[in-house]
């Protein structure tokens, strides 16, 4: 029987299912052992099955034998071929990315491990806020305030202050802001009062503002050395803060009892006077005046007329320049040029024309009046000359003479001179000139 079994040919292909091959072989043995003595040979049927690696072959990427053997991908043709659990499971793997931040256990093999660190409960962690000196706060606050004076954005200033100044030093912040504003123009002081009001409640508190004012009152004698009107300015700040509900009115009565210093009482008296005025709280919104572009046009024109009249009387260019800067309307300087030319036309006086020409030249040289503002002022006079001529009959002659003088001084461009208007009809002499000409001819 053993020899007969050796004659059984069973072709086994690599792709044949092993279980089916064994079943076929057993059936062949039963046939051989039958009563007929006949030997029936049955060839095993080839069975193909599709493995998961066939999908990889179809995609064009084939792993080597070794890499396929060690692959952790599914062999049943399912799955996306990703590592199990996203790389978080299995032996010898690092775990899910970022899982080390969620671990709460302590590694005893860590060289920095200290079993007495937090386990016994004797150690308590507290946040330590370092003390900041006034000089350090000043270095941080000064750039923020100067930038705020340029853009006027209180929101941006609040963000910068919260990042730069700790909460326990906000009183130094208020003190420094007021000191910087006291050394600037009234418009900047108005912006400072607005900033304090906007920061109150979420960046600075009532205690911070109160402490800052008390410190400024105590140092008032030193502030007077640099700012002679410091008591008046500080009193305005205190009154404005009370009007804006940043500090209570009782601040004045409580603080008056703390010192008998003369300038100390002067500042508090100034604030008390402003608050005691009729409708004082309403008027305090304009305690620093209406500056810059907020002023009415008529008010600005009146101020410029007074400036020019004072200059014609005193011939003080520096004082006129200072007054023009205080107006803080560089976009409206063409009105000053217009009023100066009209004043020269109405005066019809060579000394006045010369003085006003020198004033415009000084403003142009110092770039206090820009070339475009200068040109715009002259062009406005050219456009209004027909109306001006009704009040000043010799306006064309005087203007021609004044423009020629300014052009010779070098601050008036050729383009403006070329736009100088001429009368559309032949210019007749006046009646007085006619009598002079007739008498001259007869003689």
Secondary structure, 3 states (H helix, E strand, C coil): CHHHHHCCCCCCCCCCCHHHHHHHHHHHHHHHCCCCCCCCCCCCCCCCCCCHHHHHHHHCCCCCHHHHHCCCCCCCCCCCCCCHHHHCCCCCCCCCCCHHHCCCCCCCCCCCCCCCCCCCCCCCCCCCCCCCCHHHHHHHHHHHHHHHHHHCCHHHHHHHHHHHCCHHHHHHHHHHHHHHHHCCCHHHHHHHHHHHHHHECCCECHHHHHHHHHHHHHCHHHHHHHCCCHHHHHHHHHHHHHHCCCCCCHHHHHHHCCCCCHHHHHHHHHHHHHHHCCCHHHHHHHCCCCCHHHCCHHHHHHHHHHHHHHHHHHCCHHHHHHHHHHHCCHHHHHHHHHHHHHHHHHHCCHHHHHHHHHHHHHHHHCCCCCHHHHHHHHHHHHHHHHHHHHHCCCHHHHHHHHHHHHHHHCCCCHHHHHCCCCCCCCCCCCHHHHHHHHHHHHC
